[in-house]
């Protein structure tokens, strides 16, 4: 039994948080492309960013602003990544934070910025500049879905989630929105994920808790093995729950950590489910590894294999693809100890095909939209997991025409 309650809505379910999403003209389609999240009270801030050495200008600016550990707003655009745009790109990202700060009457360093979309094209800052006053005017306690729509690129659905949990005797809400459909691979997983909570928590504890939750959720997903230049994960904690601030590890912080993990796991699965051209979400669970590092390497190797992913798309129970991916993963493997199950259906034991595989049942499993492949390495007690999607012809179609 969980000790939290799922709520309707997303980031604006959190007290003191408003949001908005509008069309500014970045996208020729007329779809929303400019989002704003605003906490009415100054918040403790934490975040994680792409580990790609090519970082977009907004990532660089937000990383600078995060050093203070305080924030009150996030402005995000879609349709243009503002990456590989030189000094002008940095100037444009800073201008976005400056304009928003003036309109909200808060310090510029309390504003974070994020952009996603095509790499290497100048940001149409004049369109954004002219639209930011309208965006601020549109802020609303009901604006979360509009903001979620405004950060979408090849996503097919907006992604929101919210929950309530009791921490230190006070009801605490966590809400958020996310985007991600392609270029998804750790570390950090390729996406935007903006979260807010009314918890009062010290910066070191918030940063540590967010990083741990990210490592077990959005850093355990892969769609295509490509890592974005724009990944941004941010959380604002505005303290309106009026609990005694959590400034050290303990039972209350563990309750919050479990709830944060739950909402980020939901986002991780939503991202994989909406992968470009995908039809299924598959969890690769590896147990029996000699150590945790091997368990993770093995799970990542299988989840990232293009041959495995195409087999998943075709409902082809080709377990040999799994074995090949395991052997190439870098994890310690003894082939004659490996066991493989598709959900509850055994396919291989001791590294060989089982005598009475029920292929019909295995294919029934593979027809599901969500299922688990369990691999036992038979070498120890360590376990880890990854979520992956199948790879379809639709993925190729989307990405051969991304800029056109």
Buried (B, 14 or more C-beta within 10 A) or exposed (E): EEEBEEBEBBBBBBBBBBBBBBBBBBBEEEBBBBBBBBBBEBBBBBBBBBEBEEBBBBBBBBBBBBEEBBBBBBBBBBBBBBBBBEEEBBBBBBBBBBBBBBBBEBBBBBBBBBBBBBBEBEBBBEBBBEBBEEBBEBBEBEBBBBBBBBBBBBBEEBBBBBBBBBBBEBEBBBBBBBBBBBBBBBBBBBBBBBBBBBBBBBBBBBBBBBBEBBBBBBBBBBBBBEBBBBBBBBBBBBBBBEBEBBEEEEEBBEBBBBBBBBBBBBBBBBBBBBBBBBBBBBBBBBBBBBBEBBBBBBBBBBBBBEBBBBBBBEBBBBBEBBBBBBBEBEBBBEEEBBBBBBBEBBBBBEBEBBEEBBEEBBBBBBEBEEBBBBBBBBBBEBBBBBBBBBBBEBBEEBBEEBEE
